Each structure stands twice: as C-alpha cells, then as structure tokens.
C-alpha cells in the first residue's frame, strides 16, 4: 500500500497531501481521494455506476496512437453527461471520482511504458466558480486589485480546461450567462470536441434542454460523442454517513 512517504503518493498528492498532480488538476479538496471504486455515490446510484464502470475500463485507450479514420472513433475515450434534475444526487462526487481514476490510470500507465506522466493530465473546472471570476472583473467600477487577479485566474483556468487531456466541467448550465461568458464556454467545448478530448459534464439541465440555457451550437457540441448518465432520487447531502 502506498503511504504518504511513498514517492508515488507524493507525485500525486504532494508531500503535504494537498499538492501534486491532484492539486494541479484543481480537484476540490473534499474529493481528492475518492475514486470510482470508493465513491459513496455508488451505493445509491447502481445503474449510473454500471455505466461509469464500463466507461473507466476505456481509460487505457489514452495510450493508443490515434490513427484517424472511422475505426479510430470507436477507440476514443468518449465524453459523459452526468444529469439529474435534483441537486445532491452524487454527480459531482462521481465526476471527481472519474477524474481521479483517470489520473491514476494515466500516472501508472505512463510509468509502465517508461514515459514521464504529465503534470496536469486532468483538470476540474467548476463552472459556477469560473463564472464568478468572470463577473468579478466584468462588473462596473471593480477595483484593479480585485479585477486583475480574477482575470488572471479566469483565463488561466480557461487555458487549462482547453489543454487538459481529460476535463470535468461541473455544473454546466445552471446560471444565466452573458454572451461573452457563453462565448468563452463555447470556445472550451469547441476546442475539446474538435481535438477529440474527453470531457465529463455535470448538470441539472437535461441535455435536450441545454440549448435553452446556452444556444443550439453549444448544445450540439456537448452532445457530440457524449453519453448521458442519469442520476436518480433526491438530494443525499447531509444524509450519508
């Protein structure tokens, strides 16, 4: 078992347990050690996790060369849309668990192939927090000492979200969006779809209604090569022990 003194633990979590590749991936602190196998959401969402288990079994495809053509499309790691109308059903927990599972598969798989693991193979983008950063530097009369750091953090997150081999976009479509913010969101999704980079989305909006929140082009991009996983029931927040 790998302990905090293990070099592989340090590579993933840092010497303090709060750094390393997991921190670079921006995984929220509450979810930094959860995997698909250990997720508490598995207990209540058996049908969803049956799909998720099949999905993570495709992660070794990241090491296969993309030869192009229609056959290659069937060998790509596809995207997922984790949906429930109710909040608190385990979507974010599951998305983070998938991200951590991908990160571990990437790290171990690269070492087995005598290749250096990437520092940021995964990125977790909380769309609500990202939109808050956008608002912080786009409101009138925002002081420079607030606007400039918010702008830097916003565009840095945008670049990480576009570049990461595997991305989670958490809570997509839950807030009103300006045309400018919607354009940046579309730029991330369009870049990832065009470059065949897998993305896990979470949302309280059915994928067929996403065009009502954003626009038809963005909704079409999200649906492209994306499987919908439905989470059942009511909020479990404050219930699990």
RATA-V470913 format. One record per residue. N is the residue number from 1. RES is the residue in one letter. PHI is phi in radians with two decimals (999 if undefined). OMEGA is omega in whole degrees, -180 to 180 (NA if undefined). Layout:
n->N res->RES phi->PHI omega->OMEGA
n->N res->RES phi->PHI omega->OMEGA
//
This chain:
n->1 res->X phi->999 omega->-179
n->2 res->X phi->-1.47 omega->180
n->3 res->X phi->-1.78 omega->180
n->4 res->X phi->-1.12 omega->178
n->5 res->X phi->-1.57 omega->-179
n->6 res->X phi->-1.27 omega->-180
n->7 res->X phi->-1.07 omega->180
n->8 res->X phi->-1.29 omega->174
n->9 res->X phi->-1.09 omega->-180
n->10 res->X phi->-1.12 omega->178
n->11 res->X phi->-1.08 omega->-179
n->12 res->X phi->-1.51 omega->-171
n->13 res->X phi->-2.09 omega->-178
n->14 res->X phi->1.39 omega->-179
n->15 res->X phi->-1.11 omega->-179
n->16 res->X phi->-1.49 omega->-174
n->17 res->X phi->1.52 omega->-178
n->18 res->X phi->-2.18 omega->-179
n->19 res->X phi->-2.31 omega->177
n->20 res->X phi->1.14 omega->-176
n->21 res->X phi->-1.21 omega->178
n->22 res->X phi->-1.16 omega->176
n->23 res->X phi->-1.16 omega->178
n->24 res->X phi->-1.07 omega->179
n->25 res->X phi->-1.35 omega->179
n->26 res->X phi->1.15 omega->176
n->27 res->X phi->-1.16 omega->179
n->28 res->X phi->-0.98 omega->-173
n->29 res->X phi->-1.01 omega->-179
n->30 res->X phi->-1.17 omega->-173
n->31 res->X phi->-2.06 omega->-171
n->32 res->X phi->-1.25 omega->-180
n->33 res->X phi->-2.05 omega->-178
n->34 res->X phi->-1.50 omega->174
n->35 res->X phi->-2.16 omega->178
n->36 res->X phi->-1.05 omega->-179
n->37 res->X phi->-1.21 omega->-174
n->38 res->X phi->-1.83 omega->-175
n->39 res->X phi->-1.05 omega->178
n->40 res->X phi->-1.21 omega->180
n->41 res->X phi->-1.21 omega->-179
n->42 res->X phi->-1.01 omega->-176
n->43 res->X phi->-1.09 omega->-175
n->44 res->X phi->-1.68 omega->-174
n->45 res->X phi->-2.22 omega->-175
n->46 res->X phi->-1.07 omega->-178
n->47 res->X phi->-1.14 omega->178
n->48 res->X phi->-1.11 omega->-177
n->49 res->X phi->-1.27 omega->173
n->50 res->X phi->-1.09 omega->176
n->51 res->X phi->-1.24 omega->-179
n->52 res->X phi->-1.09 omega->178
n->53 res->X phi->-1.06 omega->178
n->54 res->X phi->-1.17 omega->-179
n->55 res->X phi->-1.15 omega->-177
n->56 res->X phi->-1.20 omega->176
n->57 res->X phi->-1.17 omega->179
n->58 res->X phi->-1.58 omega->-172
n->59 res->X phi->-1.16 omega->177
n->60 res->X phi->-1.16 omega->178
n->61 res->X phi->-1.15 omega->178
n->62 res->X phi->-1.09 omega->-179
n->63 res->X phi->-1.66 omega->180
n->64 res->X phi->-1.53 omega->176
n->65 res->X phi->-1.17 omega->178
n->66 res->X phi->-1.54 omega->-177
n->67 res->X phi->-1.46 omega->-179
n->68 res->X phi->1.40 omega->179
n->69 res->X phi->1.52 omega->-176
n->70 res->X phi->-1.13 omega->179
n->71 res->X phi->-1.16 omega->-179
n->72 res->X phi->-1.14 omega->-180
n->73 res->X phi->-1.05 omega->180
n->74 res->X phi->-1.30 omega->-178
n->75 res->X phi->-1.79 omega->179
n->76 res->X phi->-1.37 omega->169
n->77 res->X phi->-1.35 omega->-176
n->78 res->X phi->-1.50 omega->-179
n->79 res->X phi->-1.79 omega->178
n->80 res->X phi->-2.21 omega->175
n->81 res->X phi->-2.13 omega->-179
n->82 res->X phi->-1.55 omega->-171
n->83 res->X phi->-2.24 omega->161
n->84 res->X phi->-2.70 omega->178
n->85 res->X phi->-1.16 omega->-179
n->86 res->X phi->-1.51 omega->172
n->87 res->X phi->-1.36 omega->172
n->88 res->X phi->1.32 omega->-179
n->89 res->X phi->-1.71 omega->176
n->90 res->X phi->1.89 omega->-178
n->91 res->X phi->-1.14 omega->-178
n->92 res->X phi->-1.16 omega->176
n->93 res->X phi->-0.98 omega->-179
n->94 res->X phi->-1.18 omega->179
n->95 res->X phi->-1.07 omega->178
n->96 res->X phi->-1.14 omega->178
n->97 res->X phi->-1.10 omega->177
n->98 res->X phi->-1.11 omega->-180
n->99 res->X phi->-1.07 omega->179
n->100 res->X phi->-1.12 omega->179
n->101 res->X phi->-1.14 omega->176
n->102 res->X phi->-1.10 omega->-178
n->103 res->X phi->-1.06 omega->179
n->104 res->X phi->-1.13 omega->179
n->105 res->X phi->-1.07 omega->178
n->106 res->X phi->-1.14 omega->-176
n->107 res->X phi->-1.10 omega->-179
n->108 res->X phi->-1.16 omega->-178
n->109 res->X phi->-1.10 omega->178
n->110 res->X phi->-1.17 omega->180
n->111 res->X phi->-1.10 omega->179
n->112 res->X phi->-1.08 omega->-178
n->113 res->X phi->-1.75 omega->179
n->114 res->X phi->1.00 omega->178
n->115 res->X phi->-2.17 omega->-180
n->116 res->X phi->-1.28 omega->176
n->117 res->X phi->-1.09 omega->176
n->118 res->X phi->-1.16 omega->177
n->119 res->X phi->-1.32 omega->-179
n->120 res->X phi->-2.44 omega->178
n->121 res->X phi->-1.32 omega->-177
n->122 res->X phi->-2.29 omega->172
n->123 res->X phi->-2.44 omega->180
n->124 res->X phi->-1.96 omega->-179
n->125 res->X phi->-1.92 omega->173
n->126 res->X phi->-1.40 omega->-172
n->127 res->X phi->-1.14 omega->176
n->128 res->X phi->-1.09 omega->179
n->129 res->X phi->-1.12 omega->179
n->130 res->X phi->-1.13 omega->178
n->131 res->X phi->-1.19 omega->176
n->132 res->X phi->-1.10 omega->175
n->133 res->X phi->-1.07 omega->178
n->134 res->X phi->-1.01 omega->-180
n->135 res->X phi->-1.13 omega->-176
n->136 res->X phi->-1.16 omega->179
n->137 res->X phi->-1.97 omega->178
n->138 res->X phi->-2.03 omega->174
n->139 res->X phi->-1.43 omega->178
n->140 res->X phi->-1.19 omega->174
n->141 res->X phi->1.03 omega->174
n->142 res->X phi->-1.36 omega->180
n->143 res->X phi->-1.06 omega->-178
n->144 res->X phi->-1.01 omega->-176
n->145 res->X phi->-1.21 omega->174
n->146 res->X phi->-1.73 omega->-175
n->147 res->X phi->-1.17 omega->-174
n->148 res->X phi->-1.17 omega->176
n->149 res->X phi->-1.10 omega->179
n->150 res->X phi->-1.13 omega->178
n->151 res->X phi->-1.11 omega->179
n->152 res->X phi->-1.05 omega->-179
n->153 res->X phi->-1.14 omega->-179
n->154 res->X phi->-1.09 omega->-176
n->155 res->X phi->-1.29 omega->174
n->156 res->X phi->-1.15 omega->177
n->157 res->X phi->-1.10 omega->180
n->158 res->X phi->-1.08 omega->-180
n->159 res->X phi->-1.17 omega->177
n->160 res->X phi->-1.09 omega->-178
n->161 res->X phi->-1.14 omega->179
n->162 res->X phi->-1.30 omega->-170
n->163 res->X phi->-1.55 omega->-173
n->164 res->X phi->-1.09 omega->176
n->165 res->X phi->-1.03 omega->-180
n->166 res->X phi->-2.41 omega->-174
n->167 res->X phi->-2.24 omega->165
n->168 res->X phi->-1.90 omega->172
n->169 res->X phi->-1.98 omega->-173
n->170 res->X phi->-1.58 omega->178
n->171 res->X phi->1.12 omega->177
n->172 res->X phi->-1.33 omega->172
n->173 res->X phi->1.53 omega->-176
n->174 res->X phi->-1.66 omega->-178
n->175 res->X phi->-2.26 omega->173
n->176 res->X phi->-1.07 omega->-177
n->177 res->X phi->-2.30 omega->173
n->178 res->X phi->-1.30 omega->177
n->179 res->X phi->-1.05 omega->-178
n->180 res->X phi->-1.17 omega->179
n->181 res->X phi->-1.15 omega->178
n->182 res->X phi->-1.04 omega->178
n->183 res->X phi->-1.11 omega->179
n->184 res->X phi->-1.18 omega->178
n->185 res->X phi->-1.10 omega->178
n->186 res->X phi->-1.11 omega->-179
n->187 res->X phi->-1.09 omega->178
n->188 res->X phi->-1.12 omega->-176
n->189 res->X phi->-1.12 omega->-180
n->190 res->X phi->-1.06 omega->179
n->191 res->X phi->-1.06 omega->-176
n->192 res->X phi->-1.24 omega->178
n->193 res->X phi->-1.13 omega->-179
n->194 res->X phi->-1.06 omega->-178
n->195 res->X phi->-1.70 omega->175
n->196 res->X phi->1.01 omega->179
n->197 res->X phi->-1.74 omega->-176
n->198 res->X phi->-1.21 omega->-179
n->199 res->X phi->-2.39 omega->172
n->200 res->X phi->-1.86 omega->178
n->201 res->X phi->-1.81 omega->167
n->202 res->X phi->-2.12 omega->-177
n->203 res->X phi->-2.86 omega->169
n->204 res->X phi->-1.67 omega->-179
n->205 res->X phi->-1.88 omega->176
n->206 res->X phi->-1.00 omega->-176
n->207 res->X phi->-1.05 omega->180
n->208 res->X phi->-1.26 omega->179
n->209 res->X phi->-1.80 omega->-175
n->210 res->X phi->-1.11 omega->179
n->211 res->X phi->-1.12 omega->179
n->212 res->X phi->-1.33 omega->179
n->213 res->X phi->-1.55 omega->179
n->214 res->X phi->-1.95 omega->176
n->215 res->X phi->-2.72 omega->-174
n->216 res->X phi->-1.11 omega->-179
n->217 res->X phi->-1.11 omega->-180
n->218 res->X phi->-1.13 omega->179
n->219 res->X phi->-1.07 omega->179
n->220 res->X phi->-1.12 omega->179
n->221 res->X phi->-1.14 omega->179
n->222 res->X phi->-1.11 omega->-177
n->223 res->X phi->-1.21 omega->-175
n->224 res->X phi->-1.12 omega->179
n->225 res->X phi->1.00 omega->-174
n->226 res->X phi->-2.22 omega->177
n->227 res->X phi->-1.68 omega->179
n->228 res->X phi->-1.58 omega->176
n->229 res->X phi->-2.07 omega->-175
n->230 res->X phi->-1.65 omega->177
n->231 res->X phi->-1.80 omega->-173
n->232 res->X phi->-1.72 omega->169
n->233 res->X phi->1.54 omega->-179
n->234 res->X phi->-1.80 omega->-178
n->235 res->X phi->-1.02 omega->177
n->236 res->X phi->-1.82 omega->-179
n->237 res->X phi->-1.12 omega->-179
n->238 res->X phi->1.44 omega->-177
n->239 res->X phi->-1.81 omega->-177
n->240 res->X phi->-1.14 omega->179
n->241 res->X phi->-2.18 omega->NA
//
